[in-house]
Amino acid sequence: MNHTKGGLVIFTANSHPSNRELGKRIAERLGVELGKVQVYQEANRETRVQIQESVRGKDVFVIQTVSKDVNTTIMEMLIMVYACRTSCARSITGVLPYFPYSKQCKMRKRGSIVSKLIASMVCKAGLTHLITMDLHQKEIQGFFNIPVDNLRASPFLLQYIQEEIPDYRNAVIVAKSPASAKRAQSFAERLRLGIAVIHGEAQDAESDQVDGRHSPPTVKTTGAIHPSMEIPLLIPKEKPPITVVGDVGGRIAIIVDDIIDDVDSFVAAAETLKERGAYKIFVMATHGLLSSDAPRFIEESAIDEVVVTNTIPHELQKLQCPKIKTVDISMILSEAIRRIHNGESMSYLFRNIGVDD
């Protein structure tokens, strides 16, 4: 049954077979067929897109997940959006469940804020609206000059905890670093559970921290400043020993975060929790990048289960590690598409979500 008004077209790019699978799930929920488009790479590795049906005067939604070749993923998205724009589509909404380069959203040394660059590129290509999920930093929305709907996966993860963890009332929500404490607090308050925070784990080198253009200088110089001025040097940080703030003894530990990519910090956190008496350890994250040898490290670790959503394809990783479980979020994406196309309010999808969530 078609749940939308006419003039809706849904395209999927060629980034990964799972992208088309996600697109099919969304299209089935909306009662429409996927649009006809051909996306391929020529012999010289240039990406070519051919829209094979009319999009004139229609609302186009382009679904794109991030594969291992993230740069090709971005180019497919940009070229497809531009092709729809030059084919006179009425509106073009990008559906990027995971926004690429979102971890590069702050200045480091003499680097750049790459997520701002990507935002500018997709807007310039012709995007008129963006649907994404759990941005690494909510402030990334400010990089766009178009409307951005930053959906949340937490309702699906909370539902998984309640339905798939039988003794979840004996659990404690864990932040593997103080930076994750707000997310852990949000989960804990909704589940009426306690919270624990791991403090003192290995962090990035001091020279790689945000703000960085080595100011003040690490070496005292005489020619750079006026002789009469004495600028105090910043005292370097000293990493404290690992401590767990909160009781996890005899409890189920549920570590929550937005992205799980390099799993070293999660494995180290699991070992620490095991030493403190936790008898079962779960990891919950929205985006499961699971790069490199992550599946092997998870399989060999004290982690009992890793639960991620299908914002990013990870079928190969699941074959390598049976501990990895998937939660489907196509329902909320299809509802967002339906509401945008029909001109309905999006507030229903953000009910009970606070500023800090």
VEXTITOR-551232 format. One record per residue: z negated, x negated, y of N, C-alpha, C, O, CB in turn. Coordinates in steps of 0.2 Angstrom, whole numbers, plus 5000, padded with zeros to 4 digits. Atoms other than C-alpha are relative to their C-alpha. Glycine has a CB too. Example, Ala and Ser with C-alpha at 12.3 -4.5 7.8 and 13.67 -1.06 7.14 Angstrom:
REM residues 2
500049964994496149384978500049965006499749915005499450055000
500150044994496449324995499750045005499650015011500749985002
END
This chain:
REM residues 357
500049964994500050005000500049965006499649915007499450055000
499950044994500549935017499450025005499450085007500750015003
500649994996498949925028500249985007499749985012499449964998
499850034993499949865044500550055003500950084999500249935000
499449974996501149935057500649964998500549904995499950005007
499450035001502949885055500149935005499749935009500650045001
499850064996503649715062499549944998499449905003499950025007
500550065002502449595052500449964995500749984991499450034997
499750045005503149445044499549944999499249915003500749975003
500450055002502149315034500449954997500749964992499450034996
499650065003502849145031499449954997498949945000500449965005
500450055002502049005021500549935000501149944999499750014993
499750065000502548825023500149964993499950004988499749955005
499950035006502948695009499549954998499649914994500749975000
500550065001501348585010499849994993499749944991499550015005
500450015006500648624993500250074996500250124999499349995000
499949945004501048754979499450055001499550115001500049994993
500649964999499248824982500150045007499850095008499449965000
499849974994499848865000500350074999500250125002500349965005
499649935002501048994993499650044997499650114997500649984996
500449965004499749054981499550045005499450105004499649964995
500449974995498549084996500450055004500150115006499749955005
499649964996499949165006500250074996500250124999500749975002
499949945004500349284991499450045000499550115000500249984993
500649955000498549344990499950035006499750095006499449954999
500049974993498549375009500550065000500350125002500149955005
499449954999500249475008499850064995499950114997500649974998
500149945004499649574993499450045003499550115002499849974993
500549964997498049625002500350055006500050105007499449965002
499749964994499149685017500550054997500850095001500249955005
499549965002500449765006500749995002501150035003499850075001
499350024998501949665012500249944995499849914991499949985007
499750065003503049535005500049945004500149945010500850024997
500050064996503049355010500749995003501250015000499949944995
499450014997504449315022500449944997500249904993499949985007
499650055003505949215016500249945005500449955010500750034998
499950064997506049035022500149944996499849944990499349995005
499850065004506648865016499749945004499949935009500750004998
500250064997505648715020500149944995499849944989499250015001
499950065005506148545012500149945005500149945011500650014996
500050064997506248365016500749974998500949974992499549954998
499450035002507948275017499949934997499349914997500550005007
500050075004508348105009499649955005499349905002500749974999
500350054996507748015025499350025002499050005007500449995006
500749974999506048115024499950045006499350055008499549945000
500149954995506448225039499950074997500250094992500650005005
500249945002505748395038500550055003500750055009499350025001
499649954997506948545039499850074998499650084992500849984997
500249935001506548725041500650055001500950045006499450025004
499549954999507748875039499750074999499550084993500649984995
500249935001507149045042500650054998501150055000499750035007
499449965003508149165031499950075000500250114996499949984992
500049934999507749335038499950005008499649965011499550044996
500049994993507749405056499250015002498850044998500350065002
500749994998506049385065500050025008499550025011499749935000
499949974993506749455082499550055002499650114998500750015002
500449954998505449555091499450014995499150074995500350065001
500649995005504149535076499449965001499549915004500349994993
500650045000502449475074500049954994500049984988499350045000
499950055005502549315064499349964999499049945004500549955001
500650045001501049235055500249944995500549964990499550054996
499950065004501249055048499449984997499049955000500449955004
500650035004500049005034500149934998500749924995499950054994
499950075002499848825032499349974998498849965002500349965006
500650035003498548735021500149925001500749905002499850024993
499950074999498248545022500049964994499649974990499449975005
499950045006498948435008499749935001499549915007500750004998
500250074999498548255005500449965006500249925009500149964994
499650024995500048215016499950045007500350085008500850004998
500249964994499248285032500550005005500650055009499349985002
499550004994500548225044500750044998500950075003500249925001
499549965002501948305034499850085001500250125003500349994993
500349934999500848465034500150025008500350085009499350004998
500049994993500748455053500850015003500950065006499749955004
499350004998502648425055500350074998500750105001500449944998
499849945003503048575044499850065004500250115006499850014993
500349954995501948685055500450005006500650065009499249995001
499750014993502648625071500850035000501050075004500049935003
499349985000504448645066500150084998500650115001500449964994
499949935001504248815058499850055006500150105007499550024994
500249964994503348885073500550005005500750055008499349975003
499450014996504748815084500650044998500950075002500149935002
499449965003506048895073499950075001500450115003500149984993
500249934998505149065075500150015007500350075009499350024997
500049994992505049045094500750005002500950045006499749945003
499349994998506949005095500450054997500950074999500349934999
499749955003507249145084499850075003499950125001499950014993
500249944996506449265097499550044997499550104998500650045002
500649965002504849315088499650025005499649995011499649964995
500449974995503749425098499449965001499249945007499950074999
500750045000502149325094500049964994500349984988499450055000
500050055006501849175082499249985000499049955004500449945001
500750015001500049165075500049954994500349964989499650064998
500150055005499649005065499350024996498850034999499949935003
500649995004498449025051499849944996500149924991500150064994
500250075003497648855047499350014998498849995003500149945006
500749995002496048885037499649945001499049945003500050024993
500450074998495648695039500549975006501149965004499949964994
499650034995496248625056500049924999499549894999499750025007
500050075001496848445053499849965006499849985012500749984998
500250054995496148295062499450035004499250015009500549995005
500549974996494648405067499449955000498949965005499850074997
500550055000493448265063500149955006499649915008499949964993
499950044994494248165077500050045006500650045010500749964999
500149954994493648275091499649975005499450005010499750074998
500450034995492648145100500249935002500549904997499250004998
499850074999492947985109499649954997499049954997500049995008
500350065004492647825099500349945003500949935002500050014993
499750064997492847655107500650015005500550065009500249954994
499449994996494547645115500550044996501250034996500449935002
499649965004495247775103500350065004500450065010499650034994
499849944996495847955107499750064996499550054991500850005000
500249935003495348135104500650034997501050075000499650045005
499449985003496648175091500150074999500650105000500149964993
499949935001496248355088500250035007500550085006499350034998
499849974993496548385107500849995000501250045002499749965006
499250015000498348305104500350054995500850084997500149934997
499749965005498648415089500050075003500550115002499650004993
500149934996498048575099500650005005500950065005499350015003
499550004995499248525113500750014996501150054999500049945004
499350005004500748505100500150074998500750094999500049954995
499849935002500548675092500150055005500550105004499450024995
499949954995500348765108500749995003501150045005499549995006
499350014997501948675115500550024995501150044998500049925001
499549985005502848715099500250085001500750104999499849994993
499949934999502648905103499550044997499550104997500650024997
500549965002501048955095499750055005499550025010499549964996
500349954995500249115103499350024998499050055002500550065001
500649985002498749135093499849954994500349934990499950074998
500250045006497749035080499450034997498950055000499849925002
500649985004496649085066499849944995500249914992500250064995
500350055004495548955058499450014997499150074998500049935004
500649985003493948935049499549945000499749884999500150024993
500550055000492348835052500349935003500349884999499749994993
499950064996492948705065499549954999498949974999500250025007
500550055001492048545063499650005006499049995005500349934999
500449994994491448565081500350065003500950075004500049945005
499849944997491548735089500449995007500850035009499550055001
499750014994492048655105500849995000501149985005499649945004
499350015001493748615098500450065003501050055005500249994993
499649944998494248795103500249995007500750025010499650065000
499850014993494248735121500649955001500949955007499449975004
499450045000495648615117500750045001501250015002500149954994
499449955000496848765116500150045006499650055009500050044994
499949954994497648865130500250074997500650115001500549975005
499849935003497949015118499350024996498949984995500649994994
500649985003496649125109499949974993500449964990500150084999
500250035007495749045094499550054997498950065000499849935001
500549975004494849145081499749964995500049944990500250074997
500350055005493649025072499550044995499050054996499549955004
500349955005493149135057499549954996499549894996500550034995
500550035004491649095046500050014992500250074990499350025003
500050005007491549055027499350024998499250034992500349944997
500749995003489649075026499850064997499550064992499549995006
500149945004489649255021500250004993499850024988500350065003
499750005007490649215005499549954996499449964991500749975000
500450055004489549055001499350034999499050024994499949945005
500649965001487949165004500050054994499650054990499850035007
499949955006488649294992500049964994499749994989500650045001
500050045006488949154979499349984998499149994992500549945001
500750025001487149094981499650064997499350054992499749985006
500449945003486449274978500350024993499850054989500150055005
499749975006487649314964500049954994500049974988500650035001
499950055006487849154954499549954999499549914994500649965002
500650045001486249064956499450044998499150075003499849955006
500449945002485049174946499349995003499050045005499949994993
500650014997483449094953500049975007499649935009499649954995
499950034994483949064970499450015005499349985010500650035004
500649994996482349134977499549945000499149935004499650064998
500450075001481548964971500449955003500349895001499849994993
499650054997482848874981499749985007499450015010500750025000
500150024993482748774997500649975003501049944999499449945000
499450024997484148745009499949935003499449925007500350055005
500150074998484448555013500549985004501150005003500049964994
499650034996485248475027500049924999499549894999499950015008
500050075002485848295022499949965005499949905004500749994996
500150044995485648235039499850055006499950115006500749965003
500249954995484848305055500650035004500550095007499649965006
499449964997486648345062500150064996500450115000500649955000
499949945004486748475048499550055000499550104997500249984993
500649965000485048555052500250075002499950125000499549975004
499949934997485748705062500450044995500250104994500549995006
499649965005486948755048499550024994499550074992500649964997
500549995005485548735035499550065002499350104998499649944998
500549954998484348835046500350075000500050124998499849995008
499749945001485648975047500050034993499950094993500749995003
500049985007485848985028499350024998499250074995500249954996
500749995002483948975026499750075003499450114999499549955002
500349944997483549115038500350074997500050124997500150005008
499749945003484849235031499850014993499850074990500849995000
500249995007484249205013499250004999499050014994500249944996
500850005000482349205018499849944996499349954992499850074998
500250065004482149025011499849955004499849955010500649984995
500350064996481348865016500649955001501149964999499549974996
499550054998482248715024499749934999499149925000500350025007
500250075000482248535021500549955003501149975003499849974992
499550044996483048395031499949924997499349904997499950005007
500150075002483448215024500249965006500749975010500649994995
499950044994483248085038500049934998499649914993499450025005
500050075001483647905038500649984995500649924993499449984997
499450025004485247905027500449955004500449955010500450064997
499650054997486547775030500550045005500850095003500449964995
499649974995487547815046500649955002500649895000499650025006
499550044997489047745055499749945004499149945006500550035004
500350054996488847575063499950015007500350065010500549944999
500149984993488147575080500649995005500750035010499449955003
499450014995489747505088500550064999501050065003500349934998
499549955001490647655081499850075002500150125000500250004992
500349934998489547795088500450025006500849995010499349995002
499649974994490247915101499849975006499249955007499850085000
500050034993490447865119500249935000500249915006499350005003
499950064999490947715116500449955002500749924998500150004996
499650054998491947595125499649945002499749905007500450025006
500550064999490547455123499750005007499849955010500449944998
500350004993489647515139499350024999499250074996500450045005
500050074997488447425143500349954995500349964989499449985002
499750055004489247265136499549974995498949974997500349955004
500450035005488547185120499749935002499249915000500350004994
500150074997488547015129499950005007500350035011500549954997
500250004993487746985145500549955004500549895002499349985002
499650054997489046915157499850005008499550045010500850035000
500250014993488946855175500550025005500450045010499849925001
499449994996490646885182500150085001500550105005500649974998
499849935000490747075178499650045004499850095007499950024993
500549964995489247135189499849955005499849895005499550034996
500250044994488547085205499349964998498949994994499850055006
500550045002487246945203499350035002498850024998500049935004
500749974998485847055212499950064995499350084996500050025007
500149945004486047195199499849984993500249944990500750045000
500250015007485147195182500050064997499650104997499349975000
499949945004485847325171499650004993499749954990500750024999
500450005006484647365157500450014994500950064994499450055000
499749995007485347345139499750054996499150064996500149934997
500249955005485247485127499749974994500049934991500650054999
500350025006484047455113500450024994500550084993499250025000
499749985006484947455097499650044995499050034995500349944996
500449965005484447585084499849974994500249924992500550074998
500250035006483447545069500050054995499650104996499349965001
500049945004483747655054499450004996499249954993500649994995
500750005003482147715047500150014992500750034990499650065002
499949995007481847725028500150084998499950125002499449984996
499849935002482547885019499350044999498950024995500450004994
500649965000481248025021500350074999500850095002499550005005
499849935001481348215016499550045004498950045001500150024993
500549964996480548325029500150074997500650114998500250015007
500049935004480148485018499849984993499949934990500650035001
500250015007479548515000500650024996500850084997499350044999
499549985004480848514987499849994993500250004988500649955001
500350015006479748474972500050074996499750124998499349985000
500049945005480048594957500550065003500450125001499450034999
499549954997481448684968500749994998500949934996499850015007
499350014999483248714968500249985007500150015011500450064997
499850024993484048614982500750025001501250004997499949925000
499349984998485648684990500149965007499949985012500050085001
499850044994486448555002500650045003501150064999500249934998
499549964996487548645015500349955005500049925009499850065003
499650044995488948565026500650045001500850094997500149934998
499349974999490648615033500549964996501050004994500150005008
499550045003491648475025499749954995499249924996500449965005
500250055005491448375009500749964999501149994995499750034994
499450045001492748235009499749934996499849934990500349985007
500350055003491948065006499350024997498950035001500049935004
500649975003490548114994499449954999498949974997500150034993
500650055001489447954995499450035003498850025000500249935004
500649984997488248035007499750064996499150074996500150025007
500349945004488048194996499749974993499250004991500650054998
500250035006487848084980499349975002498849984998500549954997
500750034998486447984989499550055002498950045000500149955006
500549954999485648144995499750034994499250054993500350055005
500249975006485648214978499549964996499049984993500650014995
500450055003484848054971499350015003498850005000500249935000
500750004996483448064985499750074998499150074997500250005007
500349935001483148254981499750004993499250034991500550065001
500250015007483048214962499349965000498949984996500549974996
500650045000481748084966499450035002498850025000500149935004
500549964997480748204976499850064996499450104998500250025007
500249945005480648334961500550065000500350104996499450025002
499649955001482148444964500350004993500549954990500650005005
499750005007482748504947500750034999501050024994499550054996
499349985000484448574951500349995007499950015012500150074998
499850024994485548524965500750035001501250024997500149925001
499349974998487048624973500249975006499849965011500050085000
499750024994488248574986500550055002500950074999500449935000
499649954998489048704997500349985007500049965011499550075002
499650024995490448675009500650045001500950074996500249925000
499449964999491848765017500649974998501150004995500150025008
499350045001493248635016499849944995499549904996500249975007
500150055006493348535000500649955000501149964997500050034994
499550055000494448385005500049964993500549954990500049965006
500150045006493748284990500549954999500949944994500050054994
499550055000494848134994499849944995499249944992500049975006
500150065004495047974983499750024993499950064989499649955004
500349995007493847964968499450055001498950044996499749934998
500549954999492748104974499850044994499250054992500150055006
500249975006492848204958499649964995499249994992500650034997
500350055005492348054947499349995003498849994999500449944999
500750014997490848024959499550064999499050054997500049975007
500449945001490248204958499850014993499350024991500450065002
500149995007490448204939499449964998499149974993500649994996
500550055003489348054937499450005004498949965003500349935001
500650004996488048104950499550054998499650084992500250025007
500649965001486448204950500250075002499850125001499449985003
499849934997487448354958500250044994500650024990500649995005
499849955006487548504946500650045002500950064997499450054999
499449964998488848604956500249995007499849995011499850074998
499750014993489948584971500450075001500950084997500549945001
499749944999490548754978500449995007500149985012499550065001
499650004994491948754991500550065000500650094995500449935000
499549945000493248884997500749974999500849914999499950035007
499350025001495148884995500349995007500950005007500350054996
499750014994495448835013500549944999501049935003499549985006
499650065001496148665006500150004992499750024988499649945002
499850005007497048654989499649944996499549894999500749994999
500450055004495948564976500050014992499650004989499350005002
499949995007496648614959499949944996499649944990500650044998
500050075004496848434953499349985000499149954994500549955003
500750025000495048394958499650044995499250014992499750005007
500449955004494448544948500149984993499749984988500250075001
499850035007495348474932499649944999499549934993500849995000
500350075001494548304935499250014999498949974996500249955005
500850004999492748374938499950084999500050125004499749985006
500149935001492248544930499450035005499250095005499850014993
500549984996490748544942500250045007499850075010499549945002
499749974993491848604957500250074998500650084994500649955002
499949935001491948784959500350035007500250005012499350044999
499649984994493048884971499850085002499750124998500750004999
500149944998492649034982500650025004500949995009499450015005
499449974997494149144988499950035007499450075007500450054996
500149984993494249175007500650045003500750055009499849955005
499449974998495949265007499850075003500250095007500550014995
500249934997495049435011499950005007500250045011499450024996
500150004993494449385028500649985004500750005010499449955002
499450024996496049295033500550065000500850075005500449944996
499649945000497049455028499850055005500250085008500150034993
500249954995495949565038500149985007500250025011499250014998
499950024993496049455053500850015002500950035008499849925000
499349994998497949455052500250085001500550095006500549984994
499949934999497949645050499750035007500150065010499650044995
500349974994496749675065500449975006500650005011499349975001
499650034995497849555076500650035001500850055006500149924999
499449975000499449635071500050075003500450105007500350004993
500149934998498749815074499750005007499650065009499650034995
500350004993497949765091499350034999499050065004500450045004
500749975001496149805084499549945002499749885002499950024993
500550054998494549715089499949964994499849984988499450045002
500250055005494049555080499350004999499049964995500349935001
500750005000492249585083499650014994499149984992499750045006
500249995007491949655066499949944996499449944992500450064997
500050065004492349495058499449955002499349904999500649975000
500550054997491049405069499350035001498850015005500249975007
500749974999489549525067499549964997499649924992500050074997
500650045002487849445065500149935001499749894998499850024993
499950084999488549275070499849985007500050015012500849984999
500350024993487549195084500449945003500849915000499349984999
499750064996487949055096500049944996500449894996499749995007
500150075004487248915084500350014993500349964990499349995000
499749995007488148985068500749965000501049964995500050074998
END
